């Protein structure tokens, strides 16, 4: 039984890419690459390329609060508005 239903596939798949500090962004490129590869997982699960939204503007921002994390705020808003079928992230 699949947990992904047709109503999920009619909405967008969001990939939220983030690392907490500028040093992580600079020094941990393999982690960053793995996060971007989550879009490939969305494709494999049935989402079309044009349905995949990658949010990465919060790179280098601490996750201790939503302050200064516009990408996270957009993600939360879109979930609340029913636009999101799935969220991928580490």
Secondary structure, 3 states (H helix, E strand, C coil): CCCCCHHHHCCEEEEECCCCCHHHHHHCHHHHHHHHCHHHHHHHCCCCHHHEEEECCCCCCCCCCCCCCHHHHHHHHHHHCCCEEEEECC
